Amino acid sequence: MTWNFATSRIGHDGAGTLTLEVCHHRADYGNTFGGVFWLNSPPTSDLDVFCPACTADRGLSVSGTWGAPARLACVCGHSWTPRLPGLTPEQVLRNLVRLALSPQGPAMPLWRMRADHDTEPPSPLHQAVRPYLAEAGHALNRREWAFTEHEGRAAADILTRAGRMPHRRTGEPGAEEADDAAHLAWLHDNLHVLEGHALTAQGRLGTLLSNCATALRPAAALTMDDLEPGPTWSSLPPVLDDALRALGAVHVVLTAGATGDVDY
Ligand SMILES: [Zn+2]
């Protein structure tokens, strides 16, 4: 998906941390000036991002496709890919988008920043696992299926090794990228455990785990370049939120089967 938005000023600390100023009143957003109010103050830092052709460091616009390098443009129309210390050009785009969306920052509306609104939504993995989990849940509820000792051990191992999901530190500037990376690593670790048991578990649990692991395979291929921000309850990127919910639903059924507490 493609992003495109105007800024007032972009700074960096020379060590991979970006700052972003967007001076506008929300009500003025989208007026003839593109909603960006010019700052009168002179450049305050050598580390402001500026145009390599005309040295403009105000009113730069940011564009790019998620997962690809950022493109910056000044009002003269010069356009370049920023090479900043401590950041790949892809991280520059991701971090600027996150900063612009941040409720503690400019809180720019998503629909203003997205250049293409009709691209397909993330594939809903929680829907992909639902039929298998619903069937298993009903069987457990109706006492048609009670975990064997072997199944109970496999489920307990999956749940024990899952532990707790990383804590989400909202509101800290620049923390989103690290948080997303931690959640993604947790997701990948747990999918790996699930896939391992899907190969070795027998009987009904083996079939359930195989079906869920297959349905969740797209989640195993996710990278940071797929984790585009969007509105979710968890404030995690929609693709990651969906994958974690799908995995969480698998864990709920495994918990029910392993504990015998099936009246959830
Ligand atoms: Zn320029």
Boltz pocket constraint, residues with backbone or C-beta under 6 A from the ligand:
constraints:
  - pocket:
      binder: B
      contacts: [[A, 51], [A, 52], [A, 53], [A, 54], [A, 55], [A, 56], [A, 74], [A, 75], [A, 76], [A, 77], [A, 78]]
      max_distance: 6.0
